[in-house]
Amino acid sequence: MARTRVRIPAVLALSAALFLTAGCGNDPSSASGEGQDQPRTGKPSVVVTTTWEGAFAKAAGAEDIKVIVPQSVHHAPDYDPKPSDLAAVAKADFVLYAPFEPYAAKIKEAAGSKAKLVEVELDNDPAKVSAEVGRLAGLFGTADAAALWKTGFDAEYTKLNKDLQAAWPGGRSPSVVTQVFTAWSAKLAGATTVGTYGPEAVTPAQLAELAAKKPSLVLDNAHMSTGAVLPDSGAKQVKIVNYPGDDLDLLPVYRNAAAELKKAMGTP
């Protein structure tokens, strides 16, 4: 265990640097490890780095899920894994992680785990969610459970989308500027995206360009906010949360976003 404790901080330092570049979203998914595309039978033991991967795993049909990074930790790479985390990894069938959390591979190695590493695309766009949940279900051997979840998800998403469109001020789609990793919430609202920003800091030139678009809303990423984006434009800024809670239920993320958007549009 002494060797493990020495190796983790250096890995976390690397992950923190990558996280600042990648933010709270990532590039297209892939799986690594031999035999990873082979379906299995029975419910797997799954370790995930954050509640976001955990929600995807739960939606895919996994039941035995261990989350390494507590939901209260704002930036996952800042977390220092405990011996109990490494012990859980050692017993897992799968370890789910995102590209901006590369320490997951080192955690697996340090624990001596034979678990399969699966890279997950963390994006709450409904099409991408459905694709990832289906892919994970194929790996887990839980296709029936995932199909049942998807039916409920599609129904709830459609309802929220219709409710938000009914709340459009004057019946017109609101124009929005959105942080790149909260673009899914603009889609949920049926809003017209006139500009995006982030994950890097917004430059004065970008601010001028975005302000010229005259958006009515700014959709900000609550997990990596840079403060008021267009403070003098008159646009209302809305904080959008990407990560699910400790219950690993993805649907409240959409419900909460819808509630914040309706409030910003002036609907109780």
Secondary structure as UniProt FT lines:
FT   HELIX           2..22
FT   TURN            23..24
FT   STRAND          30..31
FT   TURN            34..37
FT   STRAND          45..48
FT   HELIX           51..59
FT   TURN            60..61
FT   STRAND          64..67
FT   TURN            71..72
FT   HELIX           76..78
FT   HELIX           83..90
FT   STRAND          94..97
FT   TURN            99..100
FT   HELIX           103..111
FT   STRAND          116..119
FT   HELIX           126..140
FT   HELIX           143..166
FT   HELIX           169..171
FT   STRAND          175..179
FT   HELIX           180..182
FT   HELIX           183..189
FT   STRAND          192..197
FT   HELIX           204..212
FT   STRAND          217..221
FT   TURN            222..223
FT   TURN            231..232
FT   STRAND          236..240
FT   TURN            246..247
FT   HELIX           251..264
FT   TURN            265..266
//
